């Protein structure tokens, strides 16, 4: 938005501006200001191309291009290109179902809290001696304009105070920020007054990457690859060659391609420019040597498995519960289009967060866990938001507590309890404006 403001001041015209999800992470009130800024640029004689999931932004557009019909290999087609109203006639468009849906949807009766987690005297950023109460056993949405103090209250203060109670260390801070500046790590003031005895475990599901190199991928992070390697090692041909499960790991020297050391890519150093990754000239991205690729499970090599999408793999491994369970969860949360061997470096923050959530959902649900998510719907299409909400509601139904910091009003309206922080951003925020069921707020 800072960059956008400088462009408006520049008084340029005849410029094409390309914006990728500018409304991501914005409260609807801030989104309104953004739309007005874009209108100013358009009025000055410029063209605006916006990639967007926000339905209000779509309705204000002069022209819509809808891509689909689904994600990954099932997408990639332009379904419609024209004025927004014309999308109503496109039956295969998922977007149309949400863009033209009746606003008056049936709201469910909010669940009743089983207990309350009370914080007293919370001091962090713009929060000064704040008292807050979070209901347990329900889904709570924490709302407020950008900079109001939502993340300070939930992702920092609440998480740190609960971690302190359990004797857990705070998540490791990066030594330096993106711009190389050392970070000052502030601690939260305040204490937990009541209710902590009802929580057995804290789970924070954030949007940080699941790995920083192509060696880390979807299959290894979710641990389903461990079971796939055991299946390969149990084939009749593997014991004859004395191949164990380790042979099918691309992190172990014996079975992997020696040229790329199991990465499938080689790093090409470019003088004066960042390094780039190119497919390995020996294995052509397969990651393994020829001997390892000679072993097949149901006519699939280990490289074939890594090349499958989650959707394909669900069918292939239907009879192997240890592999089918995590795959089914990934599909149900809207990630059926990802390949099992997709490098972590290619995943968006929203995809990484949903992979973490699916990994967590694999665990046996004993209840009494506190799940904290900061803007989990960022970058998600409304249809993916519905899939995410189904999983979060499933966690609550299993006896857990879910707290989300959220700007997506469809999610807020479907929560059991809403805590609105504000009223403004920065020094004008830091207070609780309203707390109650969505109808009360």
Buried (B, 14 or more C-beta within 10 A) or exposed (E): EEEBEEBBEEEEEEEEBEBEBBBBBBBBBBBEBBBEBBEEBEEBEBEBEBEBBBBBBBEBBEEBEBBBBBBBEEEEEEBBEEEBEBBEEBEEBBBBEBBBEEEEEEEEEBBEBBBBBBBBEBBBBBBBEBEBBBBBBBBBBBBBBBBBBBBBBBBBBBBBBBBBBEEEEEEEEEEEEEEEEEEEEEEBBBEBBEBBEBBEBBBBBBBEBBBEBBBBBBBBBBEBBBBBBBBBBEBEEBEEEEBBBEBBBBBBEEBBBEEBBBBBBBEEEEEEEEEEBEEBEEBEBBBBBEEBBEBBBEEBBBBBBBBBBBBBBBEBBEEBEBBBBBBBBBBBBBBBBBBBBBBBBEBBBBBBBBBBBBBBBBEEBEBBBBBBBBBBBBBBBBBBBBBBBEBBBBBBEBBBBBBBBBBBBBBBBBBBBBBBBBBBBEEEBBBBBEBEBBEEB
